[in-house]
Amino acid sequence: MLRTSYSQILNSSRDFSTGICDANCRLVAQAEHIPIHVGALAFAAESVDNISKVR
């Protein structure tokens, strides 16, 4: 994200989070940037999983 982003918010303050979820949408690993964002990551992964099943 840092290398491809045009946003100064991402580049200068690193205002994003990354993580890896397993097949059951449980958080397995997370980066150290801003951990408060990661609290919603499992819910977001579950929503994406549900949407992909509908299509």
Backbone bond lengths (Angstrom), bond angles and torsions (degrees), N, CA, C in turn:
res aa  C-N    CA-C-N  psi(-1)  N-CA   C-N-CA  omega(-1)  CA-C   N-CA-C  phi
1 M - - - 1.429 - - 1.519 110.65 -
2 L 1.294 116.44 -40.36 1.470 118.80 -178.70 1.525 111.84 -64.52
3 R 1.306 117.43 -36.68 1.467 120.38 -176.61 1.525 112.79 -76.39
4 T 1.328 117.86 -27.75 1.464 120.28 -175.07 1.517 114.17 -106.31
5 S 1.296 118.45 -7.66 1.463 121.40 -175.15 1.523 112.53 -79.01
6 Y 1.330 114.55 140.04 1.459 120.76 172.42 1.526 110.80 -96.99
7 S 1.317 117.40 -6.53 1.461 122.45 -176.29 1.526 110.97 -80.53
8 Q 1.318 116.75 128.65 1.460 121.06 176.48 1.522 111.50 -68.42
9 I 1.332 117.09 -25.89 1.465 120.14 178.39 1.522 109.73 -63.02
10 L 1.321 116.89 -43.99 1.461 119.73 178.69 1.520 111.43 -71.96
11 N 1.302 116.82 -43.81 1.467 120.15 -175.39 1.519 113.88 -69.48
12 S 1.315 117.77 -44.43 1.466 119.12 -173.93 1.522 113.57 -88.24
13 S 1.323 118.23 -40.70 1.465 119.09 -176.17 1.524 113.45 -105.27
14 R 1.331 116.84 -6.06 1.473 121.79 -178.76 1.526 111.01 52.72
15 D 1.330 115.07 48.14 1.463 122.48 -176.25 1.522 110.59 -85.36
16 F 1.326 115.89 66.84 1.458 122.18 176.22 1.523 108.22 -158.15
17 S 1.316 115.83 164.66 1.459 120.86 177.54 1.516 109.13 -134.52
18 T 1.313 115.42 154.33 1.458 120.93 176.73 1.516 109.10 -132.39
19 G 1.308 115.64 153.09 1.448 120.61 178.31 1.513 110.35 -160.56
20 I 1.317 116.12 168.50 1.460 122.70 177.81 1.518 107.57 -121.68
21 C 1.333 115.36 129.87 1.470 121.18 177.80 1.520 109.12 -112.02
22 D 1.336 116.58 151.09 1.457 120.66 176.99 1.532 110.01 -85.08
23 A 1.326 117.25 -173.60 1.465 122.27 -177.40 1.524 112.71 -64.64
24 N 1.328 117.54 -20.05 1.466 121.80 178.40 1.527 112.10 -98.48
25 C 1.326 117.03 16.32 1.470 124.36 177.88 1.525 113.14 63.89
26 R 1.320 117.10 26.07 1.465 120.83 174.69 1.526 108.81 -93.59
27 L 1.312 115.94 139.89 1.456 121.33 -179.28 1.526 110.07 -69.38
28 V 1.321 116.31 124.39 1.463 122.24 -178.75 1.526 110.67 -100.87
29 A 1.330 116.53 -42.58 1.467 121.38 -178.41 1.517 108.95 -149.07
30 Q 1.325 115.50 154.05 1.462 119.94 178.42 1.514 109.98 -142.40
31 A 1.325 115.03 154.37 1.464 120.72 176.09 1.523 108.78 -80.70
32 E 1.313 116.19 171.74 1.461 121.17 -174.02 1.523 114.39 -94.77
33 H 1.325 118.92 1.19 1.470 120.34 -172.31 1.527 112.74 -59.91
34 I 1.310 119.10 -80.06 1.466 122.31 -176.96 1.532 107.81 -130.19
35 P 1.315 118.41 91.36 1.468 121.29 -172.08 1.522 114.85 -64.26
36 I 1.328 119.23 -19.95 1.461 119.30 -179.66 1.528 111.41 -65.24
37 H 1.330 117.30 -28.95 1.461 120.27 176.95 1.523 111.30 -65.41
38 V 1.303 117.54 -30.97 1.455 122.07 -172.78 1.528 111.75 -71.55
39 G 1.324 117.99 -17.23 1.464 120.66 178.46 1.513 113.05 -57.59
40 A 1.313 117.48 -30.19 1.462 121.97 -179.08 1.524 112.72 -97.73
41 L 1.320 117.81 -1.48 1.459 120.44 -173.85 1.523 112.84 -62.76
42 A 1.314 118.39 -42.49 1.467 120.56 179.85 1.526 110.90 -63.43
43 F 1.335 117.45 -38.71 1.464 120.88 177.92 1.528 110.69 -66.50
44 A 1.311 116.86 -40.23 1.466 120.84 178.19 1.526 110.64 -65.72
45 A 1.322 117.16 -42.38 1.464 120.78 178.64 1.524 110.73 -63.30
46 E 1.318 116.99 -39.47 1.463 120.74 178.22 1.528 110.82 -65.06
47 S 1.315 117.69 -40.44 1.467 121.37 177.96 1.525 111.10 -63.65
48 V 1.313 116.99 -44.36 1.466 120.58 177.75 1.521 110.00 -62.98
49 D 1.315 117.38 -40.53 1.461 121.69 178.25 1.525 110.57 -61.89
50 N 1.325 117.40 -44.04 1.466 121.00 179.09 1.521 111.59 -64.45
51 I 1.319 117.37 -41.25 1.466 120.83 179.34 1.522 110.58 -64.75
52 S 1.323 116.73 -40.73 1.465 119.25 -178.66 1.524 111.87 -68.74
53 K 1.318 118.53 -27.03 1.467 121.34 176.84 1.522 111.29 -72.92
54 V 1.331 117.33 -31.76 1.465 121.60 -179.79 1.521 110.33 -69.80
55 R 1.313 117.13 -37.89 1.467 121.07 -177.67 1.463 108.20 -80.41
